[in-house]
Amino acid sequence: MSAPDSVKFLLVDDLDENLLALEALLRRDGLQCLKARSGEDALELLLVHDVALALLDVQMPGMDGFELAEFLRANERTRHIPIIFLTAGSADARRRFRGYETGAVDFLQKPLDAGILRSKSNVFFDLYEQRRQIMAQRDALERMTQSLQLADRRKNAFLGMVGHELRNPIMALGAGLHLLSRSRSAEAAEQVRGQMVRQVDHMTRLIEDLLDVARIDQGKIVLRAARIDLADAVALAVEISRPQIEAREHRLAIALPDMPVWLHADSARITQVVSNLLANAAKYTLPGGDIGLDIRREASQVVIEVRDTGIGIPPEKQAQVFDLFAQVAPGDAQADGLGIGLALVRQLVTLHGGTIALTESVVGQGSTFQVLLPFDDAGIPPADENAIAHT
């Protein structure tokens, strides 16, 4: 069986001994020889194979070499195949003229000079291989161009969204300053200040997410890894996410194992992973929905699973869900933020030697994300260390 990238050539001769001799003369690594004993057999082979060169015997019973060449030139698929005629008969000017008229590139007289045949054939084998490499490079460049164009469109949409998301809190801060300058009521001023604090916190969170993505891409994030109990990081993540969850009146169900789950990880970054997943679930779940957070150990891995009853992700967009500039739920009125949360989560999980996947998503029914992290089963500390209440 030939290798997928082998160069194929066609030998056509009615005598088996000639076919074997020619194949032996031209044999080299990366070549596959197709042999045919008649013009009809040759045409059948050319229906399913692309060849770099056809070496045709002129004198054959039935369809001779000239007639076969005429068939090749008349067919769009085979018209560009180089043809070398091989003949044991006379090579007068009339026969040569007919051969070149049918599109031959050369006309060799038997008995053949092995060196000349090999040299001429290798030229066409090498040209074919170069042409194939050029076509592969062209296809790769086309795919790269399409990928860059898509990335550019996503980047432009992303930058527009960044401007929109940062403009809103800035406008709110400007309005708050204006109201503070006019307000004579301490109660009203305190209410305005509270709103301004929330807008500053929102802007800070957006900017920190942007900076984190840039730091990871530049290799500037260094994990402060230590042996941690995952429940501690989860508890903080829930605390961070709870205002957003409660604001939309979601029901949050948390399932933790009875025994501590140990990780060798950066506690702050694991908290960030879980809080981003919970925030994502809250963002894309209609008010009054359900969010579940399950932590469990499976073999040598820890599973963090976040599920929701949200709007779901269309099948055609599920492969893009972790892309930085992709928007999988455009137009959703509640989907504020830059949409980089999942991209950031994937990068942080990868830095910890783990994986994240969208394991299930149905439009109108919700999504489930699953994080797998390596379990740290080193010496377990005394029972009273790092103790937490699992409730």
N, C-alpha and C positions, 0 to 999 in steps of 0.2 A: 504494500500500500504506500502511495506516495505521500510525502510530507505536504502540509497545506500550502507551503510557500515554494514548492518545487516548480521549476520551469519545464513545460512540456513541449515536445516537438514530435512531428509526425513523419514516419517513414512509410512510403507506399511502394511496394514491389511485389510482383506475383510469385517470386521465388523466396522460400523460407531462408535458404542459405544466405541470400543477399541481405535480408532483413537482419539476420543475426550478426553478420559481418559489419554492417553499418552501425548497428547498436553498439557493438564492441568498440568500434573506432571512436564514437562520440561520447562514450560513457564518462561521466564525471559527477562529483557530488552536486546535489541540487537539481539534477536533470531527471526527467521521466520520459521514457520513450513510448510513444503510441505507434503500434504497427498495424498496417492494413495490407491485405493481399489483393485488393481491387479498389477501383475508384468508388464503387458503391459502399464498401466497408469504410473507406476514408470519410465519406460524407456523413455516415452514421456517427463516427467518432467525433467529427467536428460539430455535430449538433449539441454535444454535451461538454466539450472540452475547448478551452482557449489554448492555442499553441503559439510558440514564438517563431517557429519555422516549419515549413513543409518541404521534404525532400521527395520528389516524385520521379519514379521510373517512367520514361517516355513510352516504351513499348510494353503494353500489357494487353491481354485479351479483353474483349468487351470495351469498356471505357478506357481509353489510353490516357497518358499523362496530360496531353494538351487539352483534351476534353474535360478532364477533371479540373484543370486550372481555370478553364472558362466558367465552369460551375462556381468555383470559389470566387472569382471576380464578380460574378453576377449577384452574389449574395452579400447583403449588408454586413452580416456577422463575420464573414470570412474574407472579404475583399482586401483587407489590409495585411493578410498573412504573407510574409515573404516566401517566395517559392524558388527553390533551386532544382533544376531538371538534371537528372542523371540518365545517360544514354550509352548503350553499347553499340548503337548503330552509327551511321555516318552523321557527322555534324556539319553538314554543308550550310551555306548561307541561308538557304530557304528554310531549313528546319530551325536554325537559330532565330531567324526573323519571326517565325511563327511562335517560338517559345517566348521571346521577349514581348511579342504582341499580346500574349495571354497574361502578361504581367510578371514574368519571371525576373529575378534579380541576377541569376547566373545560370550557366549551362556547362556542366562538367561531363567530360568524356570518360567512360570506363575503358580500361581499369583505372580506378581512382587513385590519385595521390593522397595518401592518408593525411599528410601534413597540411596540404592545401584545403582539403575538405574540413578538417578540424578547425583550421584558422578561420575560414569563411563562416562556418557555422557558429563559432564562438562569438563573432561580431554580432550576430543577430540575437544570440542568447543574452549577451550582455546588454544590448540595446533594449530588449524586452524587459529585463530585470530593472534597468534604469527607469524605463517608462512606468513600470508598475510602482516603483518607489516614489516617483513624482506624483502619480495619481493618489497614492496613500497619503503623501504629505499634503496634497491639495485637499483631500477629504478631511484630514486632521485640522488643517487651517480653517476650513469651512466650519467645522464643528466648534473650533475655538472662537471663531468670529461670532458665531451665533450665541455662544456662551457669554462672550464679552458684551454683546449687544443686550442680552437679557440682564446681565449684571448691571449694565449701565442704566437700563430702564428701571430696575429695582432700586438702584442707588438714587436716581433722581426722585422716585416716589418717596424713598426713605428720607431724603433731605427735605422734601416738601413737608413730610409729616413731622420731622424734627422742628422745622420752623413753626408749624402750626401748634405743636405741643408746647413749645417754649414761649410762643407769643401769648397764648391764653393766660398762663400765670403771671407773665410780665404785665399784661393789660390789667389783670386783677390787682396786682400790687400797685400799679399806677392809680387805679381807681381808689384803692384803699388809702393811699397817701393823700389823695385829694379829699376824701371823706374825713380823714383825721384832721386835716387842716381846717375843716369847716365845722367839725362836730364840737358841741359844747357839753355833751353828755358823756360822763365817764363810762356808763354802761354801754353806750353805742360804740365808744372808742375801743372798749375792751373786745366787743364782738368783732369789730373790723380787724383789730390786731390778731385775733384768733384765726380769722379767715386768711390773713396775710401769712401767718405762720404755716398754715396748711399748704398754701401755694408755694412757699419757699421750700418746704419739705418735699413737695411733689417735684419741683424743679431740680432739687438736689438729687433725688432718686433717679431722675432721667439722666442727669449728667454723669452720675456715678456709673450707671449701666453703660453709657457710651464709653467712658474712660476704661471700664473693665474690659470691654470688648477690644479696645485698642491695645491695652496692656497685654492681653493674652496673645493677640496676633503678633505683637512685637516680642513675645517671650519675656515680658517684664514682670509677670505675676509669679511670685515665689510663695508656695504653700507653706504655711506654718503648721506642719503636720505634727500631731501628737496622738497618743492613745485616748480616744474619747468614747463616751457612751452616747450612742446615736440619739437616745431619748432626750438628752439635754439640748442638742441642736434642734430637734423637732419641736420641743416645747417653745423655744425662742422663736422659731419660724411661725408657729401657730399664733403666738402673741403678736408678732409683726403683722400677720395677715388678717387677724381677727377683725379689725375695724372695717376693712374692705368687705369681708364676708358678711358681717352683721349689717353693714349699710344696705346690702341687697337682700337681707333677710334669708340667707342661705342656711341650711342645716348642715353642720359639719360633724361627721362621724370619724373618730380616730380609733384605730386598733393597733395596740403595741404588744409585743410579746411580754410574758411575765418576767423573763430573765433579761438582764442588760445585754445590749447588742453593741459589741466593741468594734470600732474602726480605727485605723491609723489614718487620720485625715485632719484637714484644717477645719476646725469647728465652725468658724465664721462663714467659710465658703459652703459648707454643707447646709448651714442654716439658710444661706442665700439660695441654694438649689431648691430646697423644700419650699421656702417662702415664695419664690418665683413660680413654682408649679401651682401652689395654692392660689396665688394672685391670678395666674392665667385661668385657672378653673373658675374663680369667682367672676372674672371679667367676661367670660364667654358663656356664663350660665344665667338664664333669665331669673329675675327676682323670685325668691321662694324655692329655689332649686336645692338639690342635694350634692354635697361634696364629700368624698371619702378619702381618708389617708390611712393606708395600711403599711405597717412595717413588719417584716418577717425575715427569718433566715432560711435559706435554701442551700444545703450543702455548704460550700465554702464562700457563698455570696450572701449579701444582704440585699433584700428587695425593698425598695421604696415605691409604693404605688399610689398614684393620685388619680381618682376618677371623678367625673362630674356628670350631671344630667343636662349639659349645655347644648349649644346650637350644633355641635359636631363639625367635622371637617369634610368637605367633599372629597371623594376618592381621588380625583385628578390633582388635588392639592396636597394630599397627605405626604407625598415624597418630599415636598418643599418645606415642611413644617419647621425644620430646624435651620433653614437657610436664613442668613442675616437680613437680607433685604426683601424676603418674600412676605407677602401679606396673604394669609390663608382665609381671612374672614373680612374682606373689605366692605365698608359701608355699614358695619354694625355700630349702632349709635353708642353702645356701651364700651366699645373696644378702644378706650383711650390708652395712651402710652405709645412707645416707639415700636413695639412689636419685636424687640430684640431679646425678650426674656428667655425664650426657648433656645435661641442661638447661644446665649450666654450660659445657660444651664448645661447645654451639651459640652461646651468648652471646659467648664469647671469639672463636670463629671469625668471627661476624658483625662484631665490633669490628675485626677485621683485614680486612674487606671480602671475606670468603670465604663459602662455604656448606658445609653438612654434610648428608649424606643416608644413610638406611638403604637401600643399593642392593639387598640381597638378604637374606632370612631365611626359613628353613624349620624348622619345629618338629622338633626331634630331630636336625637336621643342622648348624645354626649360622647365623651372621649375618655380614654384611659392611657396614662403615661406610666412607664415603668423604668425605674433606675436600678441598675445592678452595680454594687460596689463590693470589692473584696473584703471579706470578714477578717478581723484581726483576732486570732485565737491564741495570742501569746498569753503569758501567765496572767490569770485573772486576779485583780486586787482583792483585798479583804472585803467582806460583805458590806461593811459600813462605809467604804469609800465610794464616792460618786453615786451614792444612793439617791434614787428619785422615786416619786410616787407615780405609778402607772394608772392613770384614771381616765 
